[in-house]
Amino acid sequence: AAEEAHSAAVLEIEASHAVTVVEAEARGRAAGEKEAKAMVIEAETAVKKMMEAALAAAEEAHSKTMSEMEDAHAVAVVEAEARGRAEAEMQAKAMVIEAETAVKKMMEAALAAAEEAH
């Protein structure tokens, strides 16, 4: 009888231990799931921040590119104006030289005519 009582007590202890282990595993899983959910949220937050940073960088690069293009356009316009002025100056100089040459020829012709008349 004592042996039976001892056996029953051992079985009870083992059963209680098994229940405790199962409960501990359940608590562990629940805690693990909570941790896993927290990690997922952290990861999603990190990804969101990276996406926002990438978007901001892309917008900044676009803005910089647009600014550089505007600057390049402004430089091209100034250079074109300078080329136009230089071209106009060259044409004006050529016209002045042509006019001077024409005047010189007319003066020579007039001088030659005056000498001939004299």
Backbone as numpy.savetxt, mean C-alpha at the origin, in Angstrom:
# Nx Ny Nz CAx CAy CAz Cx Cy Cz
-18.36 -63.06 55.94 -19.20 -61.85 55.94 -18.33 -60.61 55.94
-17.25 -60.68 56.74 -16.35 -59.54 56.80 -15.69 -59.34 55.44
-15.37 -60.48 54.81 -14.75 -60.42 53.49 -15.72 -59.81 52.49
-16.98 -60.21 52.57 -18.01 -59.68 51.67 -18.18 -58.19 51.87
-18.19 -57.80 53.16 -18.33 -56.38 53.48 -17.14 -55.62 52.93
-15.95 -56.21 53.10 -14.73 -55.58 52.59 -14.79 -55.47 51.08
-15.23 -56.57 50.41 -15.37 -56.59 48.96 -16.34 -55.53 48.49
-17.47 -55.42 49.18 -18.49 -54.44 48.83 -17.94 -53.04 49.01
-17.18 -52.82 50.08 -16.60 -51.49 50.33 -15.60 -51.15 49.24
-14.79 -52.15 48.85 -13.80 -51.93 47.78 -14.52 -51.59 46.48
-15.59 -52.32 46.15 -16.35 -52.07 44.93 -16.96 -50.67 44.96
-17.45 -50.29 46.15 -18.04 -48.96 46.29 -17.00 -47.88 46.06
-15.84 -48.09 46.65 -14.74 -47.12 46.49 -14.33 -47.03 45.03
-14.20 -48.22 44.39 -13.82 -48.23 42.97 -14.88 -47.55 42.12
-16.17 -47.79 42.42 -17.27 -47.17 41.68 -17.24 -45.66 41.89
-17.03 -45.25 43.13 -16.97 -43.82 43.45 -15.79 -43.18 42.72
-14.67 -43.91 42.73 -13.47 -43.41 42.03 -13.75 -43.26 40.54
-14.40 -44.27 39.94 -14.72 -44.24 38.51 -15.62 -43.05 38.20
-16.62 -42.81 39.07 -17.54 -41.68 38.86 -16.75 -40.37 38.96
-15.89 -40.29 39.96 -15.07 -39.08 40.14 -14.19 -38.84 38.91
-13.59 -39.89 38.39 -12.74 -39.78 37.20 -13.56 -39.31 36.01
-14.75 -39.91 35.82 -15.61 -39.51 34.70 -16.01 -38.04 34.84
-16.38 -37.65 36.07 -16.75 -36.25 36.31 -15.56 -35.31 36.04
-14.37 -35.74 36.49 -13.16 -34.93 36.27 -12.88 -34.79 34.77
-13.05 -35.90 34.04 -12.84 -35.84 32.59 -13.84 -34.87 31.95
-15.11 -34.92 32.40 -16.14 -34.03 31.86 -15.78 -32.57 32.15
-15.32 -32.32 33.42 -14.91 -30.95 33.76 -13.72 -30.52 32.91
-12.80 -31.47 32.70 -11.61 -31.18 31.88 -12.00 -30.85 30.44
-12.94 -31.66 29.91 -13.40 -31.40 28.54 -14.06 -30.03 28.46
-14.91 -29.73 29.45 -15.61 -28.44 29.45 -14.60 -27.29 29.52
-13.61 -27.46 30.41 -12.57 -26.43 30.53 -11.78 -26.34 29.23
-11.47 -27.50 28.66 -10.74 -27.53 27.39 -11.52 -26.86 26.28
-12.84 -27.14 26.24 -13.68 -26.51 25.23 -13.71 -25.01 25.41
-13.80 -24.56 26.68 -13.80 -23.13 26.95 -12.48 -22.50 26.47
-11.37 -23.18 26.79 -10.05 -22.70 26.36 -9.96 -22.69 24.84
-10.47 -23.75 24.23 -10.43 -23.83 22.77 -11.25 -22.70 22.15
-12.45 -22.45 22.72 -13.28 -21.35 22.22 -12.56 -20.02 22.38
-11.91 -19.83 23.56 -11.17 -18.60 23.80 -10.03 -18.45 22.79
-9.35 -19.56 22.49 -8.25 -19.54 21.52 -8.77 -19.20 20.13
-9.94 -19.77 19.77 -10.53 -19.48 18.47 -10.87 -17.99 18.37
-11.47 -17.46 19.45 -11.82 -16.03 19.46 -10.55 -15.19 19.34
-9.50 -15.57 20.07 -8.22 -14.85 20.01 -7.66 -14.88 18.58
-7.71 -16.08 17.99 -7.19 -16.22 16.62 -8.01 -15.38 15.65
-9.34 -15.42 15.80 -10.20 -14.61 14.91 -9.89 -13.13 15.07
-9.69 -12.70 16.33 -9.36 -11.30 16.60 -8.02 -10.94 15.95
-7.03 -11.83 16.10 -5.71 -11.57 15.50 -5.82 -11.48 13.98
-6.59 -12.39 13.38 -6.77 -12.38 11.92 -7.45 -11.09 11.50
-8.48 -10.69 12.25 -9.21 -9.45 11.94 -8.26 -8.25 11.99
-7.43 -8.21 13.05 -6.47 -7.10 13.18 -5.48 -7.10 12.02
-5.00 -8.31 11.63 -4.06 -8.40 10.51 -4.71 -7.94 9.22
-5.99 -8.34 9.02 -6.72 -7.92 7.82 -6.87 -6.40 7.80
-7.21 -5.82 8.96 -7.36 -4.37 9.04 -6.03 -3.68 8.75
-4.94 -4.24 9.30 -3.61 -3.66 9.07 -3.24 -3.77 7.59
-3.54 -4.91 6.99 -3.23 -5.11 5.57 -4.04 -4.13 4.71
-5.32 -3.96 5.07 -6.17 -3.02 4.34 -5.64 -1.60 4.48
-5.27 -1.23 5.71 -4.73 0.11 5.95 -3.45 0.31 5.15
-2.59 -0.72 5.12 -1.33 -0.63 4.37 -1.62 -0.49 2.87
-2.62 -1.25 2.39 -2.97 -1.18 0.97 -3.51 0.21 0.63
-4.36 0.75 1.52 -4.90 2.09 1.28 -3.79 3.13 1.29
-2.84 2.97 2.22 -1.71 3.91 2.31 -0.85 3.83 1.05
-0.60 2.58 0.60 0.20 2.39 -0.62 -0.51 3.00 -1.81
-1.84 2.80 -1.89 -2.62 3.38 -2.99 -2.55 4.89 -2.95
-2.72 5.44 -1.75 -2.68 6.89 -1.57 -1.31 7.42 -1.97
-0.25 6.70 -1.55 1.12 7.11 -1.88 1.34 7.04 -3.39
0.84 5.96 -4.00 0.98 5.80 -5.45 0.25 6.93 -6.17
-0.97 7.23 -5.71 -1.73 8.32 -6.33 -0.98 9.64 -6.17
-0.44 9.88 -4.99 0.31 11.10 -4.72 1.54 11.17 -5.62
2.25 10.02 -5.75 3.44 9.97 -6.61 3.05 10.23 -8.07
1.89 9.65 -8.48 1.44 9.86 -9.87 1.10 11.33 -10.09
0.43 11.94 -9.10 0.09 13.36 -9.22 1.36 14.20 -9.29
2.36 13.86 -8.45 3.62 14.58 -8.47 4.31 14.43 -9.83
4.33 13.19 -10.33 4.96 12.92 -11.62 4.25 13.70 -12.72
2.91 13.77 -12.66 2.14 14.51 -13.65 2.51 15.99 -13.58
2.57 16.52 -12.35 2.91 17.94 -12.19 4.31 18.22 -12.75
5.25 17.33 -12.49 6.61 17.49 -13.01 6.59 17.45 -14.53
5.83 16.50 -15.09 5.75 16.37 -16.56 5.17 17.64 -17.17
4.16 18.23 -16.52 3.54 19.46 -17.04 4.56 20.59 -17.02
5.29 20.73 -15.89 6.31 21.79 -15.78 7.40 21.59 -16.84
7.83 20.33 -17.01 8.86 20.04 -18.02 8.35 20.35 -19.43
7.10 20.00 -19.69 6.52 20.28 -21.01 6.45 21.79 -21.25
6.05 22.53 -20.21 6.00 23.99 -20.35 7.39 24.55 -20.62
8.39 24.02 -19.91 9.77 24.48 -20.10 10.24 24.16 -21.52
9.90 22.95 -22.01 10.29 22.59 -23.39 9.60 23.53 -24.38
8.32 23.81 -24.13 7.57 24.71 -25.01 8.20 26.10 -25.04
8.56 26.60 -23.85 9.21 27.92 -23.79 10.54 27.91 -24.54
11.33 26.86 -24.31 12.63 26.76 -24.97 12.46 26.71 -26.49
11.46 25.95 -26.93 11.17 25.85 -28.37 10.77 27.22 -28.93
9.89 27.89 -28.19 9.42 29.21 -28.64 10.59 30.20 -28.69
11.47 30.13 -27.69 12.64 31.02 -27.68 13.54 30.73 -28.88
13.72 29.44 -29.17 14.57 29.08 -30.32 13.94 29.60 -31.61
12.62 29.44 -31.76 11.93 29.94 -32.96 12.05 31.46 -33.05
11.89 32.12 -31.89 12.00 33.59 -31.89 13.40 34.01 -32.30
14.41 33.33 -31.77 15.80 33.66 -32.13 16.03 33.44 -33.62
15.49 32.33 -34.14 15.64 32.05 -35.58 14.97 33.14 -36.40
13.79 33.59 -35.95 13.09 34.65 -36.68 13.87 35.96 -36.63
14.47 36.25 -35.45 15.28 37.47 -35.33 16.48 37.39 -36.28
17.13 36.23 -36.32 18.29 36.06 -37.22 17.85 36.22 -38.67
16.68 35.61 -39.01 16.15 35.76 -40.38 15.89 37.22 -40.71
15.27 37.93 -39.76 14.96 39.34 -39.98 16.24 40.15 -40.12
17.21 39.89 -39.26 18.49 40.61 -39.34 19.17 40.34 -40.68
19.12 39.09 -41.12 19.72 38.73 -42.41 19.01 39.46 -43.54
17.67 39.47 -43.47 16.90 40.16 -44.51 17.23 41.65 -44.52
17.30 42.27 -43.32 17.63 43.70 -43.23 19.03 43.95 -43.79
19.96 43.07 -43.42 21.34 43.21 -43.89 21.40 43.15 -45.42
20.64 42.19 -46.00 20.62 42.05 -47.47 20.01 43.29 -48.12
18.91 43.80 -47.48 18.28 45.00 -48.05 19.23 46.19 -47.97
19.95 46.29 -46.83 20.92 47.39 -46.69 22.01 47.27 -47.75
22.50 46.04 -47.96 23.54 45.82 -48.98 23.00 46.17 -50.37
21.75 45.76 -50.62 21.14 46.05 -51.93 20.96 47.56 -52.10
20.51 48.21 -51.01 20.31 49.67 -51.08 21.65 50.37 -51.28
22.68 49.90 -50.56 24.02 50.48 -50.71 24.54 50.28 -52.12
24.33 49.06 -52.65 24.80 48.76 -54.01 24.04 49.64 -55.00
22.73 49.82 -54.81 21.93 50.66 -55.70 22.40 52.11 -55.61
22.72 52.58 -54.38 23.16 53.97 -54.19 24.50 54.18 -54.87
25.39 53.19 -54.74 26.70 53.32 -55.37 26.56 53.33 -56.89
25.65 52.48 -57.36 25.43 52.41 -58.81 24.84 53.74 -59.31
23.93 54.25 -58.53 23.29 55.53 -58.93 24.32 56.66 -58.83
25.21 56.59 -57.90 26.20 57.63 -57.70 27.21 57.56 -58.86
